[in-house]
Amino acid sequence: MSDTAHSEWDLCKQTLRTRIPEPFYNTFIEPLRAFQTDESVLSLVVPEARLKEHIEMRYGSLLREAVQQHFPAQISLVRLQNADELPARPLPDAVRRSVLEKATAKVNHDRPIQWDGRFLPHPALAEELASLLKLKKFYRPVYISGGAGSGKSVFARKWVEHFEGRAAYLSLPEFLESFVSSIRSQKTLEWKSELRSNSLLIIDDLQLLKTTAARCQEELRNLIDDFERDEKLIVFLADRDPSALTVSRELKSRLMPARHIHLIFPDKETRKQIVRSVLEEDGFTLKEDVIDHLATKIPTDMRLLRAAVHRLSFQSTDPRAMAAEEVDRICEPLYRHEPGVRPEIILSIVAEFFHVSPDDIRSSAKDKKVSLARHTVSFLCSTMLNMTLSEIARITNRKDHTGVLYAINRLEKLLREDLFLTRQLEEIKDRILSESRR
C-alpha cells in the first residue's frame, strides 16, 4: 500500500479507537493490516483465521464506515481476509469469470443450481447465495433481509426445494396460526416436535411480529436455541435489518449474531435476463431495445417486472412490433414513481453523502470522489424520477446528454461489480425518500 494509503488507514484506526472499548480495540482492530489489493479494494488481514468471522460480525459495519470516511475517493469494497487469501496480483480481465456463472455451477456433484426467471440474484450476491444452498448444518441463525420484490420468498422456496433433508417454509402468519391451533387442540408438544424434526426451517415476514406476541416470541427463542444446539438450519426473512425489528430484547439478542445477507435488487443486465426468461415462459419475443427499456423503467420490484412482461403478452396483438411508447402505455401503472422526490433533493443528499458540494457536482472537476457523486446523481435522477438524459444534463450542468449516458452506464457497471457500493446507493435512496417525506 502507498504511504498515503498507510496514513489513511492510520486515520481509520484513530476513528475506530474512539468508538470501540480499548480492550476490544487492542485485541481485534489494532492487529489488522491493510493492503490495497486492487484499485478499489481494501483488504484487512486478520492475524488469526479464527478471528475473521467474529470481527466481521461485531465490527464489520464500523470498519466500513471508517474506511468510507477516510478513503472516500478510492475504496468502494472492504474485505476481511486471512493472509493466505490475499491474491498474489489481480487477475487480468480476460481470466475473470462471471460471478453468476460460478454460482450456477454445481453445488454438489448431483444437484446443480439453476437460477431462473423466478429468481436471478444480483451478480455480487450470486456466489454467497449459492453457498447457502450448500449448507447442511450451521451453528447460528441465518437472516435474510431485503425490500419488497427483492426475491426473498422465492429464494427461500428454492432453498427448501433444493435441500437434501427434511425442510419447511412458513410465513409468520402461518407460523402463528399453527401455533394457536396447537394450543386450542392441546397438541402443542406434537406441534413443537414437528417443527424440530426439520433440518431446515425458514420463517418469512418476521417484520410482522408484534411486541405483544409474547408467547410467540418465546417459542421463536426456544426454536433458535434448539436449532443452534443441534446445528440445524433456522432461517428468518424480513424486509428490514434485525436491529430494526420491534421484538423483545431476548429475541433480538439471538437474531443480531445471525449470518446476515441483505438481498439487493438485480442490476440492469440481470433484469434483462429476467425479462427474457419470462418471455420464453410466455412464448413470445420483444425487440432488444424494448427489453432494455422495460428493465430501465422497473429497477426494483421484480414481481412488477415479471407482471409487466405478462401484461404485454396478454394486451398486445403483436409484441414483436411494439415500440417503447406502446410499452409505456400498457405498463405505466406498474412503474414506480417516488412521491415528493425532486432533483435538487437528490443533488443535495448525494453531495452530503460523498462529502462534496452541489457546486462540485455541477462543476467540471474530474477527481474520483466528485465523478462518483455526479454519476450517482445522474443514475438516481434516471431511475427514481424517469428524467430524460437532456433533463439530467441540465441538473448536472453537462453540455449534452452523452456525458449523462456515460455516467449512468459507468455507475451500472460499478454496481454489478461492487456489493458495498450497491448498499451505499440503497442508503442514499433511503435518505432521499426520508427527506422527501418531510
Buried (B, 14 or more C-beta within 10 A) or exposed (E): BEEEBEEBBEBBBEBBBEEBEEEEBEBBBBEBEBBBBBEBBBBBBBBEEEBBBBBBBBBBEBBBBBBBEBBBEBBBBBBBBBEEBEEEEEEEEEEEEEBBEEBBEEBEEEEEBEBBBBBBBBBBBBBBBBEBBEBEEBEBBBBBBBBEBBBBBBBBBBBBEBBEEEBBBBBBEBBBEBBEEBEEEEEBEEBBEEBBEBBBBBBBBBBEBEEEBEEBBEBBBEBBEBBBEEEBBBBBBBBBEBEEBEBBEEBBEBBBBBBBBBBBBBBBBBBBBBBBBBBEBBEBEBBEEBBBBBBBBBBBBBBBBBBBBEBBBEEBEEBEEBEBEBBBEBBEEBBBEBEEBBBEBBBBBBBBBBEBBBEBBBBEBEEEBBBBBBBBBBBBBBBBBBBEBEBBBEBBBBEEBEBBBEBBBBBBBBBBBBBBBBBBBBEBBEBBBEBBEE
